[in-house]
């Protein structure tokens, strides 16, 4: 149905997406593709973007660690996350430059120009 991917980026990733993905839940097409991508060993980049309160939930830390241990490149700086009920989308604090840099690195890996980490 879809062309094969060389790599995938999940940006932004919600609290729910991170926890379901780390748990191997494939109840949507997107999660199914992400779970398959881990099994295929594709380069994966994710930027979790919950609010700071959700990021402090113990399940979230476990999920981030699990994804990292599966080889997923997780870009997460808890100091930059938005506050709950702030009404602000947090776009100003989103790690755009780090994401661009990581996507360039993944592109170089996919093109065979550099070795994977």
N, CA, C and O atoms as CSV, one atom per row, in Angstrom:
chain,resi,resn,atom,element,x,y,z
A,1,UNK,N,N,0.823,-1.188,0.000
A,1,UNK,CA,C,0.000,0.000,0.000
A,1,UNK,C,C,0.872,1.259,0.000
A,1,UNK,O,O,0.589,2.206,-0.734
A,2,UNK,N,N,1.912,1.276,0.803
A,2,UNK,CA,C,2.806,2.432,0.860
A,2,UNK,C,C,4.179,2.037,0.320
A,2,UNK,O,O,4.578,0.877,0.429
A,3,UNK,N,N,4.900,2.991,-0.259
A,3,UNK,CA,C,6.258,2.654,-0.700
A,3,UNK,C,C,7.134,2.374,0.521
A,3,UNK,O,O,6.893,2.924,1.596
A,4,UNK,N,N,8.147,1.524,0.362
A,4,UNK,CA,C,9.010,1.225,1.506
A,4,UNK,C,C,9.790,2.467,1.929
A,4,UNK,O,O,10.218,3.266,1.097
A,5,UNK,N,N,9.961,2.606,3.218
A,5,UNK,CA,C,10.675,3.760,3.769
A,5,UNK,C,C,12.144,3.422,3.974
A,5,UNK,O,O,12.495,2.278,4.263
A,6,UNK,N,N,12.998,4.427,3.822
A,6,UNK,CA,C,14.416,4.289,4.145
A,6,UNK,C,C,14.672,4.683,5.591
A,6,UNK,O,O,15.629,4.219,6.211
A,7,UNK,N,N,13.810,5.542,6.124
A,7,UNK,CA,C,13.916,6.054,7.485
A,7,UNK,C,C,12.566,6.669,7.843
A,7,UNK,O,O,11.725,6.891,6.972
A,8,UNK,N,N,12.367,6.940,9.131
A,8,UNK,CA,C,11.123,7.585,9.558
A,8,UNK,C,C,11.413,8.589,10.668
A,8,UNK,O,O,12.329,8.410,11.471
A,9,UNK,N,N,10.609,9.650,10.690
A,9,UNK,CA,C,10.669,10.641,11.760
A,9,UNK,C,C,9.267,10.790,12.332
A,9,UNK,O,O,8.289,10.857,11.588
A,10,UNK,N,N,9.176,10.839,13.644
A,10,UNK,CA,C,7.899,11.017,14.335
A,10,UNK,C,C,8.000,12.346,15.078
A,10,UNK,O,O,8.645,12.453,16.121
A,11,UNK,N,N,7.338,13.359,14.504
A,11,UNK,CA,C,7.512,14.719,14.996
A,11,UNK,C,C,6.222,15.495,14.882
A,11,UNK,O,O,5.699,15.615,13.773
A,12,UNK,N,N,5.683,16.024,15.942
A,12,UNK,CA,C,5.996,15.721,17.332
A,12,UNK,C,C,5.296,14.430,17.745
A,12,UNK,O,O,4.300,14.034,17.141
A,13,UNK,N,N,5.816,13.789,18.763
A,13,UNK,CA,C,5.222,12.547,19.262
A,13,UNK,C,C,4.553,12.821,20.608
A,13,UNK,O,O,5.169,13.364,21.526
A,14,UNK,N,N,3.297,12.438,20.704
A,14,UNK,CA,C,2.549,12.669,21.932
A,14,UNK,C,C,2.935,11.657,23.022
A,14,UNK,O,O,3.589,10.650,22.751
A,15,UNK,N,N,2.525,11.943,24.229
A,15,UNK,CA,C,2.681,11.045,25.367
A,15,UNK,C,C,2.087,9.685,25.025
A,15,UNK,O,O,2.702,8.648,25.275
A,16,UNK,N,N,0.909,9.697,24.462
A,16,UNK,CA,C,0.208,8.471,24.093
A,16,UNK,C,C,0.976,7.677,23.035
A,16,UNK,O,O,1.128,6.462,23.160
A,17,UNK,N,N,1.451,8.347,22.016
A,17,UNK,CA,C,2.190,7.674,20.955
A,17,UNK,C,C,3.469,7.031,21.487
A,17,UNK,O,O,3.766,5.880,21.167
A,18,UNK,N,N,4.216,7.761,22.287
A,18,UNK,CA,C,5.465,7.230,22.848
A,18,UNK,C,C,5.192,5.971,23.663
A,18,UNK,O,O,5.880,4.965,23.494
A,19,UNK,N,N,4.204,6.016,24.540
A,19,UNK,CA,C,3.919,4.873,25.411
A,19,UNK,C,C,3.373,3.679,24.634
A,19,UNK,O,O,3.743,2.539,24.915
A,20,UNK,N,N,2.503,3.925,23.666
A,20,UNK,CA,C,1.983,2.817,22.861
A,20,UNK,C,C,3.084,2.200,22.000
A,20,UNK,O,O,3.202,0.977,21.920
A,21,UNK,N,N,3.875,3.034,21.367
A,21,UNK,CA,C,4.946,2.549,20.498
A,21,UNK,C,C,5.932,1.706,21.300
A,21,UNK,O,O,6.299,0.610,20.877
A,22,UNK,N,N,6.356,2.207,22.443
A,22,UNK,CA,C,7.310,1.464,23.272
A,22,UNK,C,C,6.717,0.147,23.770
A,22,UNK,O,O,7.447,-0.816,24.003
A,23,UNK,N,N,5.405,0.106,23.932
A,23,UNK,CA,C,4.737,-1.111,24.366
A,23,UNK,C,C,4.426,-2.079,23.247
A,23,UNK,O,O,3.880,-3.156,23.487
A,24,UNK,N,N,4.773,-1.702,22.010
A,24,UNK,CA,C,4.529,-2.573,20.873
A,24,UNK,C,C,3.084,-2.609,20.424
A,24,UNK,O,O,2.675,-3.530,19.717
A,25,UNK,N,N,2.311,-1.623,20.826
A,25,UNK,CA,C,0.899,-1.570,20.443
A,25,UNK,C,C,0.789,-1.039,19.015
A,25,UNK,O,O,1.383,-0.016,18.675
A,26,UNK,N,N,0.035,-1.735,18.198
A,26,UNK,CA,C,-0.134,-1.367,16.786
A,26,UNK,C,C,-1.607,-1.173,16.452
A,26,UNK,O,O,-2.112,-1.768,15.500
A,27,UNK,N,N,-2.295,-0.349,17.226
A,27,UNK,CA,C,-3.728,-0.171,17.012
A,27,UNK,C,C,-4.073,0.909,15.984
A,27,UNK,O,O,-5.248,1.199,15.757
A,28,UNK,N,N,-3.054,1.501,15.367
A,28,UNK,CA,C,-3.268,2.421,14.244
A,28,UNK,C,C,-2.254,2.065,13.163
A,28,UNK,O,O,-1.261,1.393,13.441
A,29,UNK,N,N,-2.495,2.504,11.951
A,29,UNK,CA,C,-1.555,2.259,10.867
A,29,UNK,C,C,-0.187,2.856,11.207
A,29,UNK,O,O,0.841,2.213,10.999
A,30,UNK,N,N,-0.177,4.081,11.728
A,30,UNK,CA,C,1.094,4.737,12.048
A,30,UNK,C,C,1.900,3.923,13.060
A,30,UNK,O,O,3.094,3.700,12.860
A,31,UNK,N,N,1.265,3.482,14.137
A,31,UNK,CA,C,1.980,2.685,15.138
A,31,UNK,C,C,2.427,1.342,14.567
A,31,UNK,O,O,3.515,0.867,14.890
A,32,UNK,N,N,1.615,0.737,13.739
A,32,UNK,CA,C,2.009,-0.515,13.107
A,32,UNK,C,C,3.251,-0.337,12.257
A,32,UNK,O,O,4.153,-1.173,12.296
A,33,UNK,N,N,3.308,0.745,11.487
A,33,UNK,CA,C,4.481,1.018,10.655
A,33,UNK,C,C,5.715,1.292,11.503
A,33,UNK,O,O,6.814,0.853,11.165
A,34,UNK,N,N,5.534,2.019,12.608
A,34,UNK,CA,C,6.668,2.308,13.492
A,34,UNK,C,C,7.192,1.051,14.164
A,34,UNK,O,O,8.403,0.868,14.289
A,35,UNK,N,N,6.286,0.184,14.595
A,35,UNK,CA,C,6.716,-1.067,15.212
A,35,UNK,C,C,7.435,-1.956,14.198
A,35,UNK,O,O,8.437,-2.586,14.536
A,36,UNK,N,N,6.941,-2.014,12.972
A,36,UNK,CA,C,7.628,-2.765,11.923
A,36,UNK,C,C,8.995,-2.163,11.626
A,36,UNK,O,O,9.957,-2.890,11.380
A,37,UNK,N,N,9.082,-0.845,11.647
A,37,UNK,CA,C,10.345,-0.168,11.334
A,37,UNK,C,C,11.435,-0.545,12.334
A,37,UNK,O,O,12.599,-0.692,11.963
A,38,UNK,N,N,11.055,-0.700,13.601
A,38,UNK,CA,C,12.041,-1.158,14.586
A,38,UNK,C,C,12.535,-2.544,14.196
A,38,UNK,O,O,13.739,-2.803,14.195
A,39,UNK,N,N,11.608,-3.428,13.865
A,39,UNK,CA,C,11.978,-4.785,13.474
A,39,UNK,C,C,12.813,-4.838,12.210
A,39,UNK,O,O,13.630,-5.744,12.046
A,40,UNK,N,N,12.618,-3.878,11.313
A,40,UNK,CA,C,13.386,-3.822,10.073
A,40,UNK,C,C,14.741,-3.142,10.252
A,40,UNK,O,O,15.594,-3.183,9.365
A,41,UNK,N,N,14.923,-2.518,11.412
A,41,UNK,CA,C,16.184,-1.819,11.671
A,41,UNK,C,C,16.333,-0.508,10.929
A,41,UNK,O,O,17.451,-0.056,10.680
A,42,UNK,N,N,15.201,0.116,10.569
A,42,UNK,CA,C,15.265,1.409,9.875
A,42,UNK,C,C,15.746,2.507,10.819
A,42,UNK,O,O,15.493,2.438,12.021
A,43,UNK,N,N,16.431,3.512,10.295
A,43,UNK,CA,C,16.760,4.667,11.120
A,43,UNK,C,C,15.464,5.384,11.525
A,43,UNK,O,O,14.626,5.698,10.680
A,44,UNK,N,N,15.320,5.633,12.815
A,44,UNK,CA,C,14.113,6.267,13.345
A,44,UNK,C,C,14.499,7.440,14.232
A,44,UNK,O,O,15.393,7.332,15.071
A,45,UNK,N,N,13.819,8.556,14.038
A,45,UNK,CA,C,14.022,9.750,14.858
A,45,UNK,C,C,12.677,10.130,15.443
A,45,UNK,O,O,11.671,10.160,14.734
A,46,UNK,N,N,12.657,10.420,16.734
A,46,UNK,CA,C,11.413,10.845,17.371
A,46,UNK,C,C,11.687,12.054,18.263
A,46,UNK,O,O,12.705,12.124,18.952
A,47,UNK,N,N,10.753,13.000,18.230
A,47,UNK,CA,C,10.791,14.148,19.136
A,47,UNK,C,C,9.534,14.087,19.994
A,47,UNK,O,O,8.474,14.558,19.583
A,48,UNK,N,N,9.653,13.500,21.198
A,48,UNK,CA,C,8.496,13.490,22.096
A,48,UNK,C,C,8.150,14.930,22.489
A,48,UNK,O,O,9.035,15.746,22.748
A,49,UNK,N,N,6.851,15.223,22.529
A,49,UNK,CA,C,6.437,16.597,22.847
A,49,UNK,C,C,5.213,16.611,23.756
A,49,UNK,O,O,4.200,17.226,23.426
A,50,UNK,N,N,5.306,15.918,24.926
A,50,UNK,CA,C,4.219,16.044,25.899
A,50,UNK,C,C,4.432,17.327,26.692
A,50,UNK,O,O,5.446,18.004,26.522
A,51,UNK,N,N,3.484,17.659,27.553
A,51,UNK,CA,C,3.767,18.770,28.458
A,51,UNK,C,C,4.666,18.264,29.593
A,51,UNK,O,O,4.853,17.057,29.743
A,52,UNK,N,N,5.219,19.179,30.388
A,52,UNK,CA,C,6.187,18.782,31.426
A,52,UNK,C,C,5.582,17.833,32.460
A,52,UNK,O,O,6.281,16.950,32.958
A,53,UNK,N,N,4.315,17.992,32.790
A,53,UNK,CA,C,3.691,17.111,33.781
A,53,UNK,C,C,3.605,15.682,33.246
A,53,UNK,O,O,3.916,14.735,33.969
A,54,UNK,N,N,3.191,15.514,31.998
A,54,UNK,CA,C,3.125,14.173,31.418
A,54,UNK,C,C,4.520,13.570,31.280
A,54,UNK,O,O,4.692,12.363,31.452
A,55,UNK,N,N,5.509,14.392,30.975
A,55,UNK,CA,C,6.878,13.895,30.834
A,55,UNK,C,C,7.425,13.364,32.156
A,55,UNK,O,O,8.351,12.552,32.164
A,56,UNK,N,N,6.865,13.813,33.262
A,56,UNK,CA,C,7.308,13.343,34.583
A,56,UNK,C,C,6.654,12.030,34.999
A,56,UNK,O,O,7.041,11.438,36.006
A,57,UNK,N,N,5.676,11.574,34.240
A,57,UNK,CA,C,5.001,10.308,34.560
A,57,UNK,C,C,6.014,9.178,34.418
A,57,UNK,O,O,6.750,9.143,33.432
A,58,UNK,N,N,6.072,8.250,35.378
A,58,UNK,CA,C,7.060,7.171,35.323
A,58,UNK,C,C,6.978,6.314,34.056
A,58,UNK,O,O,8.008,5.843,33.573
A,59,UNK,N,N,5.793,6.103,33.517
A,59,UNK,CA,C,5.658,5.281,32.311
A,59,UNK,C,C,6.364,5.940,31.129
A,59,UNK,O,O,6.899,5.246,30.265
A,60,UNK,N,N,6.370,7.249,31.085
A,60,UNK,CA,C,6.985,7.963,29.969
A,60,UNK,C,C,8.489,7.728,29.943
A,60,UNK,O,O,9.055,7.436,28.889
A,61,UNK,N,N,9.137,7.854,31.089
A,61,UNK,CA,C,10.588,7.632,31.161
A,61,UNK,C,C,10.947,6.209,30.738
A,61,UNK,O,O,11.928,5.999,30.025
A,62,UNK,N,N,10.155,5.237,31.176
A,62,UNK,CA,C,10.394,3.841,30.795
A,62,UNK,C,C,10.236,3.672,29.287
A,62,UNK,O,O,11.028,2.978,28.648
A,63,UNK,N,N,9.219,4.302,28.726
A,63,UNK,CA,C,8.973,4.196,27.286
A,63,UNK,C,C,10.090,4.833,26.472
A,63,UNK,O,O,10.521,4.272,25.464
A,64,UNK,N,N,10.558,5.992,26.898
A,64,UNK,CA,C,11.659,6.662,26.198
A,64,UNK,C,C,12.908,5.783,26.244
A,64,UNK,O,O,13.606,5.635,25.241
A,65,UNK,N,N,13.185,5.205,27.404
A,65,UNK,CA,C,14.349,4.321,27.534
A,65,UNK,C,C,14.207,3.092,26.639
A,65,UNK,O,O,15.174,2.663,26.010
A,66,UNK,N,N,13.016,2.533,26.585
A,66,UNK,CA,C,12.805,1.345,25.737
A,66,UNK,C,C,13.035,1.685,24.269
A,66,UNK,O,O,13.703,0.934,23.559
A,67,UNK,N,N,12.492,2.801,23.808
A,67,UNK,CA,C,12.691,3.190,22.413
A,67,UNK,C,C,14.165,3.448,22.124
A,67,UNK,O,O,14.676,3.047,21.078
A,68,UNK,N,N,14.835,4.105,23.033
A,68,UNK,CA,C,16.272,4.358,22.877
A,68,UNK,C,C,17.032,3.040,22.779
A,68,UNK,O,O,17.928,2.899,21.946
A,69,UNK,N,N,16.680,2.078,23.624
A,69,UNK,CA,C,17.367,0.784,23.608
A,69,UNK,C,C,17.073,-0.008,22.332
A,69,UNK,O,O,17.814,-0.929,21.987
A,70,UNK,N,N,16.007,0.346,21.641
A,70,UNK,CA,C,15.668,-0.291,20.354
A,70,UNK,C,C,16.379,0.391,19.186
A,70,UNK,O,O,16.208,-0.007,18.034
A,71,UNK,N,N,17.171,1.409,19.481
A,71,UNK,CA,C,17.907,2.098,18.426
A,71,UNK,C,C,17.247,3.346,17.888
A,71,UNK,O,O,17.744,3.952,16.939
A,72,UNK,N,N,16.127,3.739,18.484
A,72,UNK,CA,C,15.433,4.957,18.045
A,72,UNK,C,C,16.204,6.170,18.564
A,72,UNK,O,O,16.564,6.221,19.740
A,73,UNK,N,N,16.454,7.135,17.699
A,73,UNK,CA,C,17.095,8.381,18.110
A,73,UNK,C,C,16.023,9.281,18.717
A,73,UNK,O,O,15.147,9.778,18.010
A,74,UNK,N,N,16.098,9.487,20.028
A,74,UNK,CA,C,15.103,10.265,20.758
A,74,UNK,C,C,15.688,11.636,21.074
A,74,UNK,O,O,16.702,11.743,21.764
A,75,UNK,N,N,15.050,12.675,20.568
A,75,UNK,CA,C,15.462,14.050,20.856
A,75,UNK,C,C,14.507,14.605,21.906
A,75,UNK,O,O,13.361,14.938,21.606
A,76,UNK,N,N,14.993,14.698,23.137
A,76,UNK,CA,C,14.131,15.130,24.234
A,76,UNK,C,C,14.918,15.970,25.216
A,76,UNK,O,O,15.919,15.518,25.772
A,77,UNK,N,N,14.465,17.192,25.426
A,77,UNK,CA,C,15.019,18.078,26.443
A,77,UNK,C,C,13.857,18.514,27.327
A,77,UNK,O,O,13.097,19.408,26.951
A,78,UNK,N,N,13.706,17.889,28.510
A,78,UNK,CA,C,12.571,18.206,29.376
A,78,UNK,C,C,12.448,19.686,29.736
A,78,UNK,O,O,11.355,20.163,30.042
A,79,UNK,N,N,13.559,20.408,29.700
A,79,UNK,CA,C,13.534,21.838,30.027
A,79,UNK,C,C,12.804,22.668,28.969
A,79,UNK,O,O,12.390,23.794,29.244
A,80,UNK,N,N,12.646,22.128,27.784
A,80,UNK,CA,C,12.016,22.880,26.689
A,80,UNK,C,C,10.538,22.564,26.507
A,80,UNK,O,O,9.855,23.238,25.736
A,81,UNK,N,N,10.036,21.554,27.203
A,81,UNK,CA,C,8.639,21.133,27.014
A,81,UNK,C,C,7.668,22.190,27.521
A,81,UNK,O,O,7.987,22.921,28.458
A,82,UNK,N,N,6.487,22.281,26.915
A,82,UNK,CA,C,5.496,23.267,27.357
A,82,UNK,C,C,4.880,22.891,28.699
A,82,UNK,O,O,4.866,21.725,29.091
A,83,UNK,N,N,4.382,23.885,29.376
A,83,UNK,CA,C,3.674,23.690,30.647
A,83,UNK,C,C,2.254,23.202,30.364
A,83,UNK,O,O,1.693,23.507,29.311
A,84,UNK,N,N,1.663,22.437,31.308
A,84,UNK,CA,C,0.272,22.006,31.102
A,84,UNK,C,C,-0.680,23.201,31.080
A,84,UNK,O,O,-0.486,24.187,31.791
A,85,UNK,N,N,-1.691,23.088,30.261
A,85,UNK,CA,C,-2.754,24.097,30.169
A,85,UNK,C,C,-2.222,25.499,29.919
A,85,UNK,O,O,-2.850,26.485,30.306
A,86,UNK,N,N,-1.056,25.589,29.268
A,86,UNK,CA,C,-0.493,26.914,29.012
A,86,UNK,C,C,-1.158,27.585,27.825
A,86,UNK,O,O,-1.080,28.803,27.664
A,87,UNK,N,N,-1.816,26.781,26.990
A,87,UNK,CA,C,-2.453,27.342,25.817
A,87,UNK,C,C,-1.472,27.623,24.700
A,87,UNK,O,O,-1.874,27.851,23.559
A,88,UNK,N,N,-0.179,27.609,25.022
A,88,UNK,CA,C,0.846,27.850,24.004
A,88,UNK,C,C,1.275,26.517,23.409
A,88,UNK,O,O,1.470,25.547,24.142
A,89,UNK,N,N,1.424,26.458,22.106
A,89,UNK,CA,C,1.813,25.203,21.473
A,89,UNK,C,C,3.253,24.810,21.743
A,89,UNK,O,O,3.631,23.666,21.489
A,90,UNK,N,N,4.056,25.715,22.246
A,90,UNK,CA,C,5.446,25.391,22.530
A,90,UNK,C,C,6.333,25.417,21.303
A,90,UNK,O,O,7.467,24.940,21.355
A,91,UNK,N,N,5.845,25.962,20.199
A,91,UNK,CA,C,6.628,25.978,18.966
A,91,UNK,C,C,7.937,26.748,19.125
A,91,UNK,O,O,8.943,26.398,18.509
A,92,UNK,N,N,7.926,27.769,19.929
A,92,UNK,CA,C,9.133,28.573,20.107
A,92,UNK,C,C,10.231,27.784,20.804
A,92,UNK,O,O,11.413,28.028,20.563
A,93,UNK,N,N,9.860,26.846,21.661
A,93,UNK,CA,C,10.870,26.080,22.387
A,93,UNK,C,C,11.142,24.709,21.760
A,93,UNK,O,O,11.985,23.961,22.254
A,94,UNK,N,N,10.439,24.377,20.681
A,94,UNK,CA,C,10.630,23.090,20.027
A,94,UNK,C,C,12.062,22.997,19.494
A,94,UNK,O,O,12.585,23.995,18.996
A,95,UNK,N,N,12.709,21.835,19.581
A,95,UNK,CA,C,14.123,21.717,19.183
A,95,UNK,C,C,14.333,21.605,17.667
A,95,UNK,O,O,14.833,20.592,17.178
A,96,UNK,N,N,13.954,22.637,16.941
A,96,UNK,CA,C,14.021,22.606,15.482
A,96,UNK,C,C,15.435,22.357,14.970
A,96,UNK,O,O,15.629,21.535,14.075
A,97,UNK,N,N,16.414,23.048,15.518
A,97,UNK,CA,C,17.789,22.907,15.025
A,97,UNK,C,C,18.337,21.515,15.282
A,97,UNK,O,O,19.007,20.945,14.421
A,98,UNK,N,N,18.058,20.957,16.467
A,98,UNK,CA,C,18.511,19.599,16.780
A,98,UNK,C,C,17.863,18.588,15.834
A,98,UNK,O,O,18.508,17.643,15.381
A,99,UNK,N,N,16.583,18.801,15.543
A,99,UNK,CA,C,15.877,17.914,14.624
A,99,UNK,C,C,16.496,17.990,13.229
A,99,UNK,O,O,16.749,16.956,12.610
A,100,UNK,N,N,16.740,19.187,12.736
A,100,UNK,CA,C,17.349,19.338,11.412
A,100,UNK,C,C,18.706,18.642,11.357
A,100,UNK,O,O,19.023,17.964,10.379
A,101,UNK,N,N,19.489,18.809,12.391
A,101,UNK,CA,C,20.808,18.182,12.448
A,101,UNK,C,C,20.704,16.662,12.439
A,101,UNK,O,O,21.453,15.992,11.728
A,102,UNK,N,N,19.782,16.116,13.220
A,102,UNK,CA,C,19.611,14.661,13.270
A,102,UNK,C,C,19.068,14.118,11.957
A,102,UNK,O,O,19.470,13.039,11.521
A,103,UNK,N,N,18.174,14.843,11.330
A,103,UNK,CA,C,17.656,14.401,10.031
A,103,UNK,C,C,18.755,14.415,8.972
A,103,UNK,O,O,18.791,13.539,8.108
A,104,UNK,N,N,19.654,15.405,9.033
A,104,UNK,CA,C,20.796,15.421,8.111
A,104,UNK,C,C,21.680,14.200,8.349
A,104,UNK,O,O,22.157,13.582,7.396
A,105,UNK,N,N,21.903,13.847,9.630
A,105,UNK,CA,C,22.717,12.685,9.957
A,105,UNK,C,C,22.064,11.415,9.416
A,105,UNK,O,O,22.746,10.577,8.826
A,106,UNK,N,N,20.756,11.260,9.609
A,106,UNK,CA,C,20.040,10.083,9.122
A,106,UNK,C,C,20.112,10.016,7.602
A,106,UNK,O,O,20.291,8.937,7.039
A,107,UNK,N,N,19.975,11.143,6.941
A,107,UNK,CA,C,20.085,11.181,5.482
A,107,UNK,C,C,21.458,10.680,5.037
A,107,UNK,O,O,21.561,9.891,4.098
A,108,UNK,N,N,22.496,11.133,5.706
A,108,UNK,CA,C,23.857,10.696,5.361
A,108,UNK,C,C,24.025,9.196,5.575
A,108,UNK,O,O,24.699,8.530,4.788
A,109,UNK,N,N,23.422,8.661,6.626
A,109,UNK,CA,C,23.460,7.212,6.861
A,109,UNK,C,C,22.736,6.492,5.715
A,109,UNK,O,O,23.256,5.524,5.160
A,110,UNK,N,N,21.555,6.963,5.372
A,110,UNK,CA,C,20.771,6.317,4.304
A,110,UNK,C,C,21.486,6.383,2.958
A,110,UNK,O,O,21.353,5.472,2.142
A,111,UNK,N,N,22.220,7.419,2.728
A,111,UNK,CA,C,22.945,7.576,1.464
A,111,UNK,C,C,24.274,6.820,1.492
A,111,UNK,O,O,24.982,6.773,0.487
A,112,UNK,N,N,24.613,6.232,2.637
A,112,UNK,CA,C,25.850,5.478,2.747
A,112,UNK,C,C,27.085,6.328,2.906
A,112,UNK,O,O,28.204,5.842,2.738
A,113,UNK,N,N,26.894,7.597,3.230
A,113,UNK,CA,C,28.035,8.502,3.350
A,113,UNK,C,C,28.714,8.413,4.708
A,113,UNK,O,O,29.907,8.688,4.834
A,114,UNK,N,N,27.942,8.023,5.734
A,114,UNK,CA,C,28.530,7.837,7.064
A,114,UNK,C,C,27.969,6.562,7.655
A,114,UNK,O,O,26.915,6.082,7.240
A,115,UNK,N,N,28.678,6.021,8.623
A,115,UNK,CA,C,28.244,4.799,9.280
A,115,UNK,C,C,27.189,5.117,10.322
A,115,UNK,O,O,27.233,6.181,10.939
A,116,UNK,N,N,26.231,4.204,10.531
A,116,UNK,CA,C,25.241,4.419,11.579
A,116,UNK,C,C,25.912,4.453,12.943
A,116,UNK,O,O,26.990,3.889,13.130
A,117,UNK,N,N,25.277,5.105,13.875
A,117,UNK,CA,C,25.798,5.192,15.243
A,117,UNK,C,C,25.507,3.912,15.974
A,117,UNK,O,O,25.863,3.776,17.145
